[in-house]
Amino acid sequence: MEPDAPRPSEALHYKLYGVLYHHGQSADSGHYTVDVLHPNGDGGTGEGWLHIDNEAVSPVRHEDVFCDTEHDERCAYLLVYCRTPTET
């Protein structure tokens, strides 16, 4: 077993870093955008979400990334997670 590999009994922890959205009726038509977590996305000291749409980049609220998809036209197409250190 690798030294930094988790033991089978340890729970793994992940953090969401990106959401790729599809806007449209089918995968071969429509438009794609992405929300990404940036270390200084709030313009200062903490993390913040950024919305990227073609060449435009703008801040987006946490609440807008984790939205009510029943009332939103976006469809999450791909979620990007990174494994985080397990607290001891």
Legacy VTK file of the C-alpha trace (Angstrom):
# vtk DataFile Version 3.0
C-alpha trace
ASCII
DATASET POLYDATA
POINTS 88 float
0.000 0.000 0.000
1.291 3.473 -0.873
2.237 5.639 2.139
-0.302 8.381 1.341
-3.059 6.028 0.167
-6.059 5.894 2.495
-6.636 2.775 4.500
-9.722 0.833 3.405
-11.528 1.697 6.652
-10.914 5.473 6.302
-13.614 7.653 4.788
-12.508 9.724 1.815
-13.400 13.424 1.600
-13.946 15.381 -1.598
-14.586 19.035 -2.394
-16.449 20.367 -5.422
-14.223 22.577 -7.588
-16.150 22.862 -10.844
-19.525 22.431 -12.487
-19.851 22.245 -16.263
-23.340 23.105 -17.508
-25.136 22.427 -20.743
-27.812 24.861 -21.929
-29.987 23.503 -24.712
-32.095 20.614 -25.940
-29.368 18.107 -26.874
-25.633 17.528 -26.451
-24.938 18.335 -30.102
-26.595 21.736 -29.882
-26.783 24.411 -27.266
-24.135 26.086 -25.179
-21.720 25.112 -22.394
-20.653 27.228 -19.402
-18.672 26.432 -16.257
-18.559 27.558 -12.621
-15.181 27.069 -10.927
-13.983 27.539 -7.365
-11.080 29.973 -7.269
-8.803 30.482 -4.227
-9.240 34.280 -4.429
-12.482 34.383 -6.359
-14.103 36.796 -3.927
-11.449 39.404 -4.742
-9.786 39.090 -1.381
-8.800 36.528 1.148
-11.071 33.535 0.633
-12.468 31.207 -1.954
-15.134 32.258 -4.377
-16.961 30.920 -7.390
-16.419 32.276 -10.903
-18.769 31.798 -13.856
-17.074 31.389 -17.252
-19.125 31.843 -20.409
-17.009 31.998 -23.564
-14.713 34.988 -22.990
-16.660 36.464 -20.068
-15.646 35.705 -16.475
-17.748 36.992 -13.596
-18.181 36.253 -9.890
-21.108 34.036 -8.982
-22.683 33.460 -5.587
-22.355 30.096 -3.866
-26.157 29.898 -3.823
-26.252 30.214 -7.622
-23.824 27.312 -8.114
-25.861 25.064 -5.826
-29.212 26.039 -7.317
-32.653 24.515 -7.505
-32.316 22.690 -10.839
-36.071 22.134 -11.037
-36.512 25.844 -11.811
-33.267 26.433 -13.732
-32.565 25.871 -17.419
-28.999 24.716 -16.775
-28.235 21.042 -16.625
-25.105 19.976 -14.751
-23.164 17.961 -17.319
-19.953 17.272 -15.391
-18.922 17.755 -11.748
-15.233 18.133 -10.846
-14.143 17.032 -7.368
-10.721 16.900 -5.712
-9.899 14.647 -2.809
-9.112 16.644 0.323
-6.954 15.611 3.248
-8.746 13.561 5.879
-8.862 15.270 9.265
-7.171 13.314 12.021
LINES 1 89
88 0 1 2 3 4 5 6 7 8 9 10 11 12 13 14 15 16 17 18 19 20 21 22 23 24 25 26 27 28 29 30 31 32 33 34 35 36 37 38 39 40 41 42 43 44 45 46 47 48 49 50 51 52 53 54 55 56 57 58 59 60 61 62 63 64 65 66 67 68 69 70 71 72 73 74 75 76 77 78 79 80 81 82 83 84 85 86 87
